[in-house]
Amino acid sequence: MRFIPRFRSVLVIVTVVAASVAGFAQVGIGITVGFGPPALPVYVQPLCPAPGWIWTPGYWAWDPGFGDYYWVPGTWVLAPQVGFLWTPPYWGWNGIAFAFYPGYWGPTVGFYGGINYGFGYFGTGYAGGYWNHGQFYYNRTVNNINVTNIHNVYNTRVVNNTTVNRVSYNGGAGGITARPTAQEEAAVRQQHIPPVAAQTEHVQTAAANPELRASVNQGKPAIAATDRPGSFKGGGVVAAEQAGAPYHPPANRAATPAARQENAMPAAPTHAKDVPPHPQPAPAYTGNAKADQHYDQQQQKLNAQQEQEHQKLAQQQEAEHQRATQQQANQAQMQQMEQQHQMQTQQMEQRHAQQQQQVMRQAPPPPQQHGGSRPPK
């Protein structure tokens, strides 16, 4: 497991897959930050504007230019394809920093960190509606629907077993501890597409609004949700009722962009082949030979298992690259593939960090020293 002995509270890593997709990179590909985002604000959902529009919950994004989180208002978005649902983005601790996992459209809702965004996104799956014969049906118990305009509705009470809190990130201190299910992991490998142009423009508009920065609104944005992407004025705008929790960013959050770049860590790898091998752990010494041997075997077994997973994922990703080249994939398809590869790689590294922590917690206690005695050579 890679070990970084010390790092500043603000880490900014921005990886642009290609210059031609820089616009989508602003949505959050390859961004990691050294401290978690603010809690989710409390707000109500604006009315759904028309049939076929899907609710995409608000979230905190990161602006490296200002070294600050900013709120991307929740909004209704016309589904890009019949049968597709939205998997929200989320922040997750990867063992080094908080990494941003972008949202995407697909036939199945994938893992979104176990974050309780509300309005049908209660940490896993989506209880806000479903597709049936080309029509989207809305659950009125979790959505704000005008039945005069939208007739495909039903009422199903949702039993939410998730602990109600406003935490907006997975892992790390105080984070959500949810892990992806087999179905959610499979969703990453299914056909999916990145945020549509209207969503990208929505994010860019939010980033340009100083009032949406966490340092300004203290976790209570004046524009918490909108009825349409990019519509930040008018009757369809909803303000936050309150912050989800007091916001206390690190003192050195406001470092200048130049200083942040100077102290930035290397970019997070997009592909498994670019992840450095995990170093072999040092052998244990407690004076209990049997316990030491058992712990060392656990470490070696885990290290070998993780190395096999690295190789398997690297081979899979390389095969997908070769198929895409042979099939002359277009820019959008290549972009989708790169996003998927990055999510796969980051999820693998996050899982490996957690596995290593579990093994380390089982380490035998250190030997007790009496009267300055030293362990035998």
N, C-alpha and C positions, 0 to 999 in steps of 0.2 A: 504494500500500500504506500503510495507516495506520501511523504511527510514534508510539510512546509512549516518550519519552526515558528515563523512569525510573519504576519502580514497586516497591513493597515486595515482600518475598518471599512474603507471604501475600495473595492476592486472593480474595475470596469473592463470588461472584455467584450469587444464587438467584432464578430467575424462576419464578413460579407462574402457570401458564397460566390458572387460574381458581380462585377460592376453593373451589369445590365439588370440585376434584380436588387439594386440598392434600395429601391422604394420599399420592397417587402422586408428587407433587412431591418428597416426602421421599426417594423412591427415587433421585432425582438429576437431575431435569430442570433444565437451565440452570445447573449448578454448574461454576465454574472456580476453580482454585487455582494460586497462583504457584509451587509446587514440586511435584515428582512424588511419587506414593505409594511406600511401602516395597516391597521385593521380595516376591514371592509366597512364603509359607512352604511348607515341605516337610511333607506329611501324606499319610496313606493314606485311601482312600475307604471309607466304611461300606457295609455290605451294602444292596443294593437291596431295599426293603420289599415290593414287589409288581409284577406286570406292568403295563406302561404308564407307569411312572414314569421320568422323564428326569433325568439328572444335570445340575445347574446348578452350575458351579464357583464357589468362593469368590473374593471380590475385596475390594479396599479401597474404602470409601466415605468421604465427607467429612462431618463434623459441624461446621457453622458456629458452633454455640453454644459448642463447646469449642475450635474452631480446631485440630482434630486429625483425622487419618484413623482409621477404625476398621474392623475386619475383619468382613465379612459371611460367615459360614461357608458352605462349599459344602453343598449338600443335594439330596436327591432330591425331585422335584416331579411330581405327576400331571399329564400333559399336558392342557391345557385342551380340546384338540380332536384327534381322530384325524388323523394325518398331519402334525401340527405338531411342529417342532423348536425348540430354544432357541438364540438368538444371544446370547452373553454380553455384558455391558457392558464398557466399557474406558475408559481415560483416554488422551487424545491431545493433543499440543501443537498449538495453533492459531495459533502465531506470536506470541501475547501471554501465554498462560497454558495450564495443563493443563485441558482441558474434559472433562466426563464425558458419555459417550454411553451412554444406558440400554440394557439388554438387552430383547429382545422375542421373542415366539413367532410362528412363521410356517412356511410349507411348505418354505422353503429357509433354510439357515444363511447369514446375511450376514457382513459384515466385522466382526471384533472386535479390530481393531488388530494382528493378527498375534501376539497374546499367546499364549504357550504355557502354557495353564492345565492341561494334562495330562488324563488320563482321556478321551482321544478328541478333546479340543480342543487341537490342536497348532499353532494359529496360523491355520489356514484350514480351513473345513468342519468336519465332525464324523465321526470314525471309530469312534464308540462304538456305533453301531447304526443301524437303518433300519426304516421302516414297510413292511409287506407285508400286503395284504388285511385292514386294520384291526388288525393285531397288530404290536407292536414287538419286533424281534429284537435281542438284545444281543451285542456282541462281548466275549467273556470275557477276551480278552487285555488289554483296557484298562478293564474294569469288574469290580466285586466282586459276583458273582452267585451265589446259592445255587440250584443246579440242581434241588434238591428242590422248591422253590416256583415257580421260573420255568423253563419248558422251552424257550422260544423263544430259543435261544442258538446261537452259532457261534464259531469261533476263526479269526481272521484277524490275522496278524502285521502291525503297522503300521510301515512304513518312514518314520520321522520325519526329514525332511531339514532341519528347523528347528534352528538352533543352540540347544543346551540351555542355557538360563539362566533366571533367576527374575525378569527385568525385567517390571514390571507396567504399563508405559505405552508409547505409541507416539509417536515423534518427540521433539524436544528432545534435550538432552545425555544420551547414554547410552541413549536410547530405541530401541524396535524400529523399523526403517525400512520395514516392509511397507506396501504400498499396496493398496487394494481392487481386485479383479479386476472385469471387466465383469459377471460373474455376481453377485458380492457387491453391487455397486452396484444391480443390478436387484432384489435381494432387499429393499432398502429401499422400493421402490415397490410390492412385492407386498402382498397382504392380510396384516396381522399384528396382533397384540394385545399390549398391555403386560403386565408381570408380573401374575400373578393375585393375588387377595387374600391367599392364604397366603404368597406371596413378599413382599408389602408388609409384612405383619405380622412376617415373619422379619427383615426389614431393621430395622424399628422396635425389635424385641426386641434385636437386636445393638447398635443405637445406644444403648440404655439400659443396656448392660452396660459398666461402666468398664474391666473387664479386657480388653476387645476393642479399646481405644484403643491406637494405635501407641506413644504416649508411655509407656504402662504396660507393654505386652508386648514392646516393642522388636522388633516384627516376628515374634514367635513366640506367637501367640494360644493360649490354653488350650482354646478351642473352635474348632478349625479346620474341622470338618465335622460334619454331623448326618445321621441317616437320614431325618428328616422336617423340614419347615419349622417353625420355632419350638420344636423339641424340643431345648432346650439342657441337659438333664440326662438321666442314665440311660445305659444300655449302648450306645445308638446314637451317642454323642458321641465324637468323635476329636480328640485334642489334636495340635498341630503338633509334629513331631519336631525341627525346628530352623527358625531364620529363614532366609529365602532369601539374605540379605546383611545386613551391619551397617546399622543404621538411624541416620542422622545428619540430623535435621530442622534447618531454619534456626533461628538463635538467637531470632529475633523471632516464631517460630511461635505462642507463647503469649500474644500480644496479647489484650487484653480484647475481648469482643464489640462494645462501643461503639466502641473504637478501630478495629476491623476495619471496622465499618460506615462510620465516618467516612472511612476511606481506601479504601473499596471503589470499584471502577471501575463505570461504567454497566453495566447488565445486558446480557449477550450477546443479540444479536437472534435472535428465533425465525424471522423471515421474511426472505427476500432483499430485499424492498422496504425493510426497515428498516436495511439495511447501508449506511453512508455510501459515496459514490463514492470510489474510490481516487484519491489526488492524482496529478497528472502529475509524473513524475520530473524532476529538474533535469537540464538538458543536460550532457553530459560535456565536459570540456576537458582534453586531454592534450598538445596541440600537434600531434597526428597527426589531421588533418582527416578522412581516410578512416576511421580506426578510430573516431573520435568519432561520425561520421555513422552508421556501421553499428550502434554500440551504441545510439544514440538511436532508430534505426528499430526495433531489437529491443524497446526499452522501450515505444515507442508502439504497436507491434503487440500486445504482451502486454496493455497497458492496455486497448486496444480490444476484444481478445478476452475479457478478464475482465468488461468492462462488458456485453458482449453476453450472457455467461453469467448475470450478475446479472439482466438484464432478462428473459431466457428463463425462469429459475427463478421470478422474481417473478410473471410472467404465469401460469405453470403453477400456482403455489400459490394465486393469486387465483381462477383458474378452479375449482380444487378447493374453495375456500371457497364459491363461488357454487353449485356442484353440491350441496354438503352442505346449504346453506340451502334450496335448492329441494326436496331429498329429505327435509327435516326430520330430519336425522341426530340420533341421540340423544347423550347426554353421553359415553358410552364411545367412540362413533365420532368425535366431535369431539376427544376427548382423544388418540385414536390418530393422527388427522390432524395435530394440533399437534406431537406427538412426532416424527412423520415429517418435518414441515417443519423442525423445529429441527435434526434430524440432517442433512438435506439442506443447510441453510444453513451449519452449522458445518463440514461436510466440504468444501463449496465454498470457504470462507474458508481452511481449512487447506491445500487444494490450491493456492489462489492465493498464499499465503505461501511455499510451497515453490517455486512457479514463479518468483516474484520473486527468491528467493534464488539460484536457478540462473542467472538472467540477470545478477544482480549479480556472480556469480563470474566471469562472462565479460567484465567491464568492463575496458577498456584500462588499463594502468598509468599512474599520475599522472606528469606531466612532472618531470624532474629539474631541480632548481634549482642554478645554478652562480654563486657569488660574489654572492648576493643579488639576481640578476636577476629581473625580474618578467615574467609573460606579457604579450605585446603586447596593447594595447587595440584 
